[in-house]
Amino acid sequence: MNREDIEFKGEGGVALRGWFYPARNTSTPAPVVVLAHGLSCVKEMHLDDYAVVFSEAGLNVLAYDHRNFGDSEGTPRQEVDPVLQYRDFRNAITYATTRPEVDASKIGIWGSSFSGGHVLMVAAIDKRVKAVVSQVPFITGPRTLSRAIRPDFIPVFRAIQEGDRLNRFTGGEPAMVPVVAADPTAQAVMPAADAYEWFSKTSADRAPNWKNELTARSMEMVTEYAPGTFISRIAPTPLLMIVADNDRVAPFELALDAYEEAREPKQIIVKQGGHFDFYSGPGFDELSAAARDHFVKHLRG
């Protein structure tokens, strides 16, 4: 599949880097779908697979790394700032509209996990977006923390964050915490066993630039972020939400509650499986096709 390495400016002039896949078997200009990944992930972790599916359906695709991760610039490295990430998403849309291959009136956005939350917020506030797919979405930081992290871990995380604040204030380096751990009882951002298995395998097989760490301040900012509260404002932009019924990373009950608040036009797909089951195998085949069909219907129809 032909693709182009790209670079564009995010908030504050930070260079964001990714790939542009031209639409196949169609005349230009054509619609575009902008993709970004979840918490700590880099674009090599299967965004290319989704991009190929969408491109072959006659859609341009822009996939990129969040600031501070992968090939993109930004410091502190490995730090998640949700506000800057969703603002960068809007800058990615703007960059896409400047390309001659792109029909600027037909913009779609796709996000998974943490970016599944970003696209809810972006679609609610940026009406350039004409179709949105949110896969296994992050809905709310406070409620996710209490469900996804063992209660005895929470005081430890808070102590780390408080120490990190003082250390940064006096000019020290950011404290780091692991994203996943082999021992499900160990302290990690995602302590679930399936998270360790997926990140370990995926990074070894296709994303050696992924790092098993986040700054401690990342978790502080994540717990302040609640993109699901914007979901009722997405309409009349068509929304497709994809939910896994055994999701232990982004609790599916929170996604179902948020979906009830969304207005028409909307569609939800609830599939058996865990948080990471839709990036490869049969789950990927089915749900990438569902996302593709949503974009084709609303951007090319």
N, C-alpha and C positions, 0 to 999 in steps of 0.2 A: 504493500500500500504506500503510495506516494504521500509524503508529508513534509512540511517545512518547519524548521526550528525558528521560533519567533521570540521576540522580546518587546515588551511594552512597559510603560510607566504605571506603577500603582500609586497609592496615596503617598505624598511626600517625595515623589520622584524615585521611589525604590524600583529597581529593574526586576520585573517579573518575567519568567521564561517558561516556554511551553512548546506546543506543537499546533500547527494548523493543518487540518486535513481538508482538501478541496472536495466539494460535492461531486459524486460520480454520476455519469449517465444523465446529465441534465444540463440545460443551458444556464449561463450566468447572466445576471446575478441570481443567487439562490439563497434560501434561508440559512441561518447559522444556529448551532446549538453550542453554548458555552458550558464546559464541564470543569468541576474542581472536586477534590477528594476530601476525605474525612480527617479526623484528629491525628496529627503526626504523619499522615500518609503522603507519599510522593506519587507523581503522575504515572510512573512505571508500574504501579500496583493496580493494573488492569484498566486504567482509563483509556489506554490505547485500544483495548478490545471493544469497549463501548464506542469509541470514536470510529472504528472501522465499520461497525454495524450501522451507525447513523450516516456515515459518509456514503456507504453503498446504497442507501435509500435516497440519495439526492440532496443531502444536507451537508453544508459546510460545518466543520467542527473545530472549536478552539478548546484545547485542554492545557492547563498550566499548573505550576507548583505555587502554593501559597508563599507569601513572603516568609523569610527565615527558614525555609525548608527546600530540600532538593536543589534544583538548579537556580532557583530564584535568589536574589540578594535579600539583604535585611538582617539586622541585628536587634536584640540578641538572637543567636541561632537557636533553633528548636523552641521558639516562643510563639504561642498561640494568642493573638489578640483578636477576639471575635469581631470587634467593631471594624478594625482595619481590614480584616479578611473580607467581610461582606462589602465594604467600600471598594476594595480591590476588585471584587466580582463585578461591580458596576463599571469600573475602569476597563475591565476585560471586555465587557459589552461594547463600550465606547470604541476601544481599539478595533474590535471586530467590524463595527459599522464603517470604519474608514477603509476597509479592504474592498477593492473593486469586485471581487467575487461574491460579495455579500449583499443581499437585499436587506437594507437597514430597517425595513418595516416588518421583518419577519424574524424575530429573535426568540429562541427558546433557551431555557436553562435547565441543567440537570445537576443534582447534587446527591451525595450519598453520605449517610452517617452525619458527622458534624456539618458538612456542606449541605446535607439534606435539610438542615435547619437554615443555613444561609439562604438557600433558594426560596424558602418560604418568605423570608424577610425581604429579599430583593424583589420578588414578584409583587409583594404588597406595596412597595414604595416606588418601584421603577416601572412605569407603565409602557416603557419600550418593550417589555417582555410580553410575548403573546402566547406562550405555553410554558408550563413548568412541570418537571418530574422530580419528586422528592422521595428518595429511596431510604428505607430504614432510618428515618430522620431523628436527629437530636431535637428535642422539643423545648426542654427547660432545664437549666442548670441546677437549681436548688432541688427539684424533685428527682432528677436523675441521680444526683449525688447520694441521696438518701436510699435509693433503690439499688444502684449498681455497685456501690462501695460498702464493704462491711462496716458496721457501726463502730467497731473498735479501731478501724483505720482512720476515721474522720478526725479525731483529736490529734493523731500523729501528723496528718496532712496539715492541719491548722498550725501546729507547732512549727513545722517546716516552713510554712508560708510566713509566719511571724518572724522567725529567725532570718529568712531571706530578705524580708523588707528592711530589717535593721542592717543587714550586711550590705545590701545595695545602697542604702542611704549613706553608708560610710565608704563607698567606692569599691566594694567587693564584687566578685563575680557571681552570677546567678546560681542559685542552688538548682540541682537537677534531680528529677525523679524518673524512675523507669516507667515506660509505657505498659509493658507486659512483663510477666515473670513466669518461669517454669513451675514454681511452687504456687498453686492457687491461693495459699494462705499468706503469701508474702505481700508486702506493700507494693502496689503498682496502680497506675491510673486505670487500667483495665485488667482486673485480676482474674477474669473468667478464663477457663482453660482453652476454650475455642479461640479466644483472642491471641493467646500465646502461640497456639498452633498455626493460625493464619499468618500472623506477622512473621514468625520465624521462617515458615516455608516460603512465603511470598517474597520476603526480602532476600532469601538465599537464592531463589530461582530466577528473580527478575528485577530486583530493586536493591542492589548492594549499597546504594547511597542513603537508604533509610537508616535512621538512628533510633535506638531504643531508649530515648530520653526526651523529656520535655522540661522546660523551666518550671520551677515550683509556682511562679507567678501565673503561668498558663492556667493552672487549675483554679486559681483564685478568680481569674477573669472568666473562665468557662462557667463557674458557678453563679456568676452575675448575669449570664446571658440567657434570654428566654425568647427565641425567635418565634416560637409557636403562638405567642400572644398576638402576632400580626396576621394570623392566618385568615381571619374573617375579612381582611382588606384585600385579599388576592383577587377575588371576583371583580370584574367578569373574565379575568384571565383563566383559561382552563387549567385545572390542577389534576395531576395523577399522583397519588401517594401509594407507595409500595411498602408493605409492612411484613415482617417476619414474626410468626406467632410464638417463637421461642427465643426472642431477642433478649439477651442478658446484658447487652452493652447500652443500647438505647431502648429502654423498656417499651414494648409495643402498646401497652395500655395507655401510655401518654400520647402516643401517636393517634390511637383511636379516639381519645378524648378531644384532641386537637381537630381531628377530621370532622367531628360533629359540629365544631364551631365554624368550619369553612362553609362558604356559600357556593351555590351552583354557578357555573358548571364544575363538577368535581367527580372524581372516580377513585375508588380505592381497590387495591388488590392485596389480599391477606393470604400469604403462602406459608406452608409448613417449612420450618427451618430456623436457623439461627442468624445472627447479625451478619456473618461473613459468607453465607451460602449462595449469594447471588453474584459473586464476582467471577465464578468459573463453573464449569460443568452444566448440568441440566438447568439449574436455577438461573445461571447467566443466560443461557439460550432463550429461555422463556421470557424472562423479565427485561432483557435488553430488547427483545422483539416488541414487548408491550410498550416500552418507552419509545422505541422507534415509531410504532404505529400512532402513538399519541402525538408525536411531533409532526409526522407526515400529515395526519388529519388536520391539525390546527395551523400548520405553517405552510403546507403545500396544497391542502385541499381547497 
